Amino acid sequence: MNQRHTKSVSEGVDWITVWIYAALVGVGVLCIFMVEYKPGTDWIQSFINGKTNYSKQLYFAGVCALIATFILLADSKLFTALANLLYAFGILLMFATFAIGKNVNGSKSWIPIAGGFNLQPAELCKIFTALALAKFLSRQETDFTKIRSQLIGAVIALSPAILSVFQNETGLALVYLSFFIVMYREGLPPALLIIGFSFGALVVATLIVAPNILALSLTAIAALVIFILRKQIKRQKRVLTMIIGVWVICVGIQRFAVPYIFNHVFQCYQSTRIYSMVGKDYDCSQNRHRTRVSEKERPSKKPDDYNVRQSKIAIGSGGITGKGFLKGTQTRGKYVPEQHTDFIFTSLGEDFGFAGCFAFLSVYLFLLFRIIKMAERQRSTFSRVYAYSVASIIFFHITVNVCMTIGLFPIIGIPLPLISYGGSSLLTFTILLFILLRLDADRQMVLR
């Protein structure tokens, strides 16, 4: 009886994905080891004593393996039954950080737990949000073509993001935008995504182009559109009203909204990071969080510029094939800040070069293809939405982290999935992935 039950539990599991997961976790421990290894160290003993980050990550991996096993043994219906309750619990945990949270690197988003382990509710809440969104979209009464349903979906996705912003965790807040990819797959109008990307392009243009020149450019574009659509405007006056309305909104965002956000909402260091990405210097004296700035506090080269510059040097110095295992001079010299967490990708680039990075990212790409394949073969809307949520979150993390290390995105503290050091991050991605594997194993069931 027990043997037949064990066989049924493992029979439908996508073991290829499990092995990809195990390989990535192993690579992560190896990368952290490359960053922290010191010549002459008894590396076997250092793995056992649990005092180094790579040994801690190995122990985290062991705990995650146990949790993954329990998830695979669980009943799939458990995740649908508890989805809303877990989401509410996650929101409460995020609120709790304001009262009992621990401040780490300027972010009060950690809850200290026994044994020196710190839990970051914003990480776990990604799982709960994915489950809650899947639960909402799988309801029979949910019609996602209606604005009301779309607004509810947006509230589910953005509520943790708003709390993350108040915790000074802007990077994690941006991750929750990945749920809009899922909602687009489920029927969110493409126009909303176009508006979102257009807003992003307008913000970047505001940072790069002088205010008056950009305003004149927007006016010229509006005039050109009016000229092109002049015949349609004669028939329908509301087209002209719409064009003028869009022009007013764009100029208002450019002249007032963007400066207000950078000077009154963002912290000085956050504005500095975004400005540095486009090659501009931000004047912190304009920021309400830092109204008085001395000349000594205005270095010509910002710390973030230093981080990215060292990261580029490390990756670029690896060349095609890399310098070799444990031979990276930038890594050995500790030139790259936070190399075991946010900048872990640089250790791969320096030691294994372009070829190693290409092979590594190919493994990620293969994992994403496996997840999308799992999503498309689900009979249940709940399972499909959850699968696309997992794919979107992982894709967002990979893209932003890699672009961050090569200077194409501001430094916002997003870890590389299953690779960067951190128990909360590893636990989150483990639970995310293995809940999907459990749901996929029961894909013939229709869950709600």
C-alpha positions, 0 to 999 in steps of 0.5 A, a space after each residue: 500500500 505504502 509502496 504504491 502510494 509512493 510511486 503515485 506521488 513521484 510518477 507525475 513529477 517533472 524530474 528534469 526540472 528538479 535536476 535543473 533546480 539542483 544544478 542551479 543550487 549547486 552552481 550557486 554554492 560554487 559561486 559563493 565559494 569562488 567569492 569567499 575562498 582564501 588560499 590555504 584554507 581547509 575548504 572541506 572543514 570550512 564547509 562543515 563549520 557553517 561559519 562561511 557564507 558558502 557553508 551556510 548556503 549549503 545548509 540552507 539548500 539542505 533545509 530547502 530540500 526537506 521542504 521541497 520533499 514535503 511539498 511534493 508529498 502534499 495534496 494539490 488541493 491544499 494550495 487552492 484551499 489556503 491561497 487567500 489565507 496565506 496571502 492575508 498572512 503574508 500581508 500581515 507579516 509585511 505590516 509586522 516588519 514596521 513594528 518588529 522588523 530589523 534594519 538591514 542596509 537601510 531596509 526595515 524589511 527583515 524579521 529576526 528569527 532564532 539562530 541568527 536567521 532573518 526572514 524577509 516577508 516581501 520575498 515569501 509574499 511573492 509565493 502568496 501573491 502568485 497563489 492568491 492571483 491564481 485563486 482569483 483568476 480561476 473563480 468561475 465568476 471572474 470575468 477578466 475582460 471586465 475592468 472591475 476584475 482587472 482592478 482587483 487583480 492589480 490590487 492583489 499584485 500591487 499591495 505587497 509592492 506598496 508595502 515594500 516601497 515603504 520598507 525601502 525595498 524598491 527592488 522587491 517592489 518592482 518584482 511584483 510588476 511581473 504579475 502583469 505579464 501573467 494578467 496579460 496572458 489571461 486577458 489584460 488589454 495590450 493597451 494597458 501594457 503599452 501605456 506602462 511601457 510608454 510611461 517608462 520611456 517618458 521617465 527615461 526621456 525626462 532624465 536624459 533630455 532637457 525639460 524645455 526641449 522634451 516639452 517642445 518635442 512632445 508638442 511637435 509629436 502631438 501636432 504631427 499626429 493632429 495633422 496626420 489624423 486631420 480628416 478623422 478629426 473633422 468627423 469625430 471631434 473627440 479624437 482631437 480632445 483625446 490627442 490634446 488630453 494625452 499631450 497634457 498628461 505627458 507634459 504634466 508627467 514630464 514637468 511635474 510628476 517625475 521631478 516630484 517622484 525623484 525629489 519627494 518620494 525616492 530616497 536620495 540614493 535611489 534617485 542617484 542610482 537611477 540617474 547614474 544608469 543614464 549617465 547623469 548626476 543627481 543633485 541630492 540637495 533637491 531631495 527632501 530626505 536630504 536637504 543639506 548636502 556638503 561639498 564633501 558629500 558630493 563625490 564626482 564618482 558615486 558609490 554606485 558608479 564604482 560598483 558597476 564599474 568594478 562589475 564591468 571590469 570583472 566580467 570583461 576581464 574574463 574574455 571568452 573562456 575566463 581566467 579559470 576556476 579561483 583565478 579571478 583577480 577582481 574576485 580575489 581582490 574583493 573589488 566588487 561590492 556585494 559579490 556574494 549576493 547582488 553581484 554574484 554573476 560577476 564571479 561567473 563572468 570573470 572565472 569562466 568568461 563569455 562561454 561560461 556565462 552563455 552556458 549558465 544563462 542557457 540553463 536558465 532559459 531551459 528552465 523557463 521553457 520547461 515552466 512555460 511548457 508545464 503552464 500550457 499543459 495544465 487543465 486548471 486555470 489555477 495551475 496555469 496562472 500559477 505557473 506563469 507567475 513562477 516563470 514571470 518572477 524568475 524571468 524578471 529576477 534574471 533579467 534585472 540582475 544580469 542587466 544590473 551587473 553590466 550597467 543596463 539597469 540601476 542597482 536595486 538589490 535583486 538577487 539572482 534566482 537560486 544563485 545569490 547568497 540568502 536563505 530567504 531568497 533560496 527558500 522562496 524560489 524553492 517553494 515557488 518551483 516545487 508548488 508548481 511541480 506538485 500542481 503539474 504532477 496533478 495536472 489532470 485535476 481541475 483545481 479552483 
